[in-house]
Amino acid sequence: MGIPDYLQLDNALNFRGSNRYPRSFGMVIRLCLAYGVHPVFIPIAEPWRNGVVEHFNDTYDKKFYRRQWFSSYVVLKRQSKNFQRFHNKHHRYSFLKGKTPFEMRQAHEFTPVTVGSNAKMPDLSFIPDGHISVIRFIRSDRKLDIFGERFEVSKNLVYSYVRAMIITQLHAVQLYLGNEIVDTFEYKVPNDL
C-alpha cells in the first residue's frame, strides 16, 4: 500500500528498458528511482517468484479479458477499471492477512498515489541516483546476466543465487552472496537520454 521501499519485477523489456542499450534503463526503472523505490528483478525464467502477480494476471485473463469483447481501447480501459474495483473489494490475499485490498486501504486510512491530469511527472530524462537489484543464478559458465550483458564471476559462485546491486550514482555494481559483498565492478550508466 502506498509507495513501496522495493518493487519486485520480472525481466520483461517493458520493465527494464532496452536490449540495444541495457544501461540506459527504461521508464519504469527511472520512475522507481525518482520516487526512491528500489527495483528488484527476479531470476530469469523463474516466474513463480512473482506468484501473486502471476495469479492476478491469470485471474484478469480468465475472468475479465477472455469473457467479453471490447469495441475500443477506451471501452477496455473503462471496463478494466471496473474489474479492478470489483477485484479490490472482493478478492482476499494471504499476505494481507485474509483481507481485501479495499479493506486494507480503509483500515490504514490510505489514499493511493495517482497521477491525475494536473499531476506533474518527475523528470525522467536522466537516470536518478539509487539502487537496482538483479537476482541471478550462476551456472557452470560463471556468467552473470545483467539485462543482457554478461559478466564473468568467481568460480566460487557457481550454482549459487547472487544479487547484483547497481548503484547508479557510483557507476558500480556490488555483487552479494547472501549479505556478503563478494565483488565490485565498474558499471557506467549514461547521464541522460
Secondary structure as UniProt FT lines:
FT   STRAND          6..9
FT   HELIX           13..16
FT   TURN            22..23
FT   HELIX           27..34
FT   TURN            35..36
FT   STRAND          38..41
FT   TURN            44..45
FT   HELIX           47..50
FT   HELIX           51..63
FT   HELIX           65..67
FT   HELIX           73..90
FT   HELIX           94..96
FT   TURN            97..98
FT   HELIX           101..107
FT   TURN            108..109
FT   TURN            117..118
FT   STRAND          131..138
FT   TURN            140..141
FT   STRAND          143..146
FT   TURN            147..148
FT   STRAND          149..152
FT   HELIX           155..157
FT   TURN            158..159
FT   STRAND          160..167
FT   HELIX           168..170
FT   STRAND          172..177
FT   TURN            178..179
FT   STRAND          180..186
//
